[in-house]
Amino acid sequence: MRPFDQGEDPSIRHLAKELAVTPSAIHHHFDSRAEIVRAAVDIVWREILPSSTTTAVGDIYSADPVDVLLVAGIEIKRGFARHYKVAPYMAATPESDKLAAGIL
């Protein structure tokens, strides 16, 4: 997340340099830059989802929907406030995955 958080270019070459690996090592795990961006966004969502949302409202399926939405909205804002520089890249990743589809 550091290259994203610092506003650096999250290219495969840059990430390989930051991680002290070869670009081919990055390509071994990710087929494209878009997959790297999706992985970074997933990291942010995974920080947000198990957060205090369920702690604050308990079972989200039996809680008041307004309370769930308010708490979730606050947690989402906090999560993306910590990693706000990754947000513009989200528009560049139109493909959905199970995590994003489940959230929406």
C-alpha positions as a printed NumPy array, in Angstrom:
array([[  0.   ,   0.   ,   0.   ],
       [  2.93 ,   2.352,   0.602],
       [  3.449,   3.32 ,  -3.073],
       [ -0.262,   4.073,  -3.396],
       [ -0.426,   5.961,  -0.087],
       [  2.603,   8.058,  -1.026],
       [  1.177,   8.869,  -4.463],
       [  3.921,   6.997,  -6.29 ],
       [  3.453,   5.24 ,  -9.608],
       [  2.118,   1.75 ,  -8.863],
       [  3.614,   0.315, -12.046],
       [  4.902,  -3.23 , -12.054],
       [  8.49 ,  -2.001, -12.417],
       [  8.129,   0.445,  -9.54 ],
       [  6.57 ,  -2.167,  -7.271],
       [  9.3  ,  -4.66 ,  -8.17 ],
       [ 11.934,  -2.08 ,  -7.268],
       [ 10.199,  -1.268,  -3.964],
       [  9.945,  -4.96 ,  -3.095],
       [ 13.486,  -5.732,  -4.3  ],
       [ 12.261,  -8.384,  -6.727],
       [ 12.26 ,  -8.691, -10.492],
       [  9.279,  -7.505, -12.531],
       [  8.771, -11.122, -13.607],
       [  8.214, -12.021,  -9.944],
       [  5.366,  -9.503,  -9.86 ],
       [  3.992, -10.875, -13.152],
       [  4.035, -14.339, -11.595],
       [  1.334, -13.197,  -9.159],
       [ -0.451, -10.498, -11.17 ],
       [ -1.253, -10.552, -14.882],
       [ -1.646,  -6.793, -15.167],
       [ -1.415,  -3.473, -13.417],
       [ -5.218,  -3.534, -13.12 ],
       [ -4.955,  -6.673, -10.978],
       [ -2.446,  -4.918,  -8.727],
       [ -4.823,  -1.99 ,  -8.321],
       [ -7.707,  -4.365,  -7.536],
       [ -5.517,  -6.086,  -4.937],
       [ -4.716,  -2.72 ,  -3.328],
       [ -8.397,  -1.759,  -3.245],
       [ -9.206,  -5.182,  -1.761],
       [ -6.683,  -4.489,   0.999],
       [ -8.536,  -1.295,   1.863],
       [-11.909,  -3.074,   1.85 ],
       [-10.527,  -5.876,   4.015],
       [ -9.354,  -3.282,   6.531],
       [-12.832,  -1.749,   6.55 ],
       [-15.147,  -4.771,   6.527],
       [-14.138,  -6.545,   9.736],
       [-13.877,  -3.219,  11.5  ],
       [-16.079,  -1.896,  14.208],
       [-19.175,  -2.102,  11.981],
       [-20.193,  -5.464,  13.377],
       [-18.921,  -4.504,  16.824],
       [-21.075,  -1.381,  16.85 ],
       [-24.284,  -2.88 ,  15.484],
       [-23.957,  -6.595,  16.21 ],
       [-25.571,  -8.87 ,  13.647],
       [-25.981,  -6.654,  10.589],
       [-28.942,  -8.724,   9.377],
       [-31.031,  -8.166,  12.484],
       [-29.852,  -4.63 ,  13.327],
       [-31.634,  -1.468,  12.3  ],
       [-30.642,  -0.902,   8.628],
       [-30.162,   2.826,   9.254],
       [-27.653,   2.08 ,  12.025],
       [-25.816,  -0.409,   9.797],
       [-25.583,   2.074,   6.927],
       [-24.442,   4.93 ,   9.161],
       [-21.732,   2.888,  10.855],
       [-20.627,   1.303,   7.573],
       [-20.46 ,   4.72 ,   5.917],
       [-18.282,   6.083,   8.704],
       [-15.957,   3.056,   8.545],
       [-15.684,   3.312,   4.751],
       [-14.829,   6.989,   5.039],
       [-12.158,   6.231,   7.647],
       [-10.671,   3.42 ,   5.565],
       [-10.419,   5.442,   2.392],
       [ -9.21 ,   8.488,   4.344],
       [ -6.192,   6.399,   5.356],
       [ -5.635,   5.263,   1.762],
       [ -7.232,   8.085,  -0.228],
       [ -4.675,   8.047,  -3.033],
       [ -5.782,   4.586,  -4.156],
       [ -9.353,   5.812,  -4.774],
       [ -8.67 ,   7.38 ,  -8.219],
       [ -7.31 ,   4.04 ,  -9.414],
       [-10.626,   2.385,  -8.61 ],
       [-12.141,   3.942, -11.735],
       [ -9.449,   2.206, -13.784],
       [-10.561,  -1.24 , -12.617],
       [-14.032,  -1.782, -14.091],
       [-14.035,  -5.533, -13.503],
       [-15.804,  -6.624, -10.374],
       [-14.814,  -9.456,  -8.096],
       [-16.639, -11.386,  -5.39 ],
       [-15.612,  -8.95 ,  -2.663],
       [-16.778,  -5.848,  -4.547],
       [-19.959,  -7.564,  -5.739],
       [-20.761,  -8.642,  -2.195],
       [-20.291,  -5.133,  -0.882],
       [-22.489,  -3.587,  -3.54 ]])
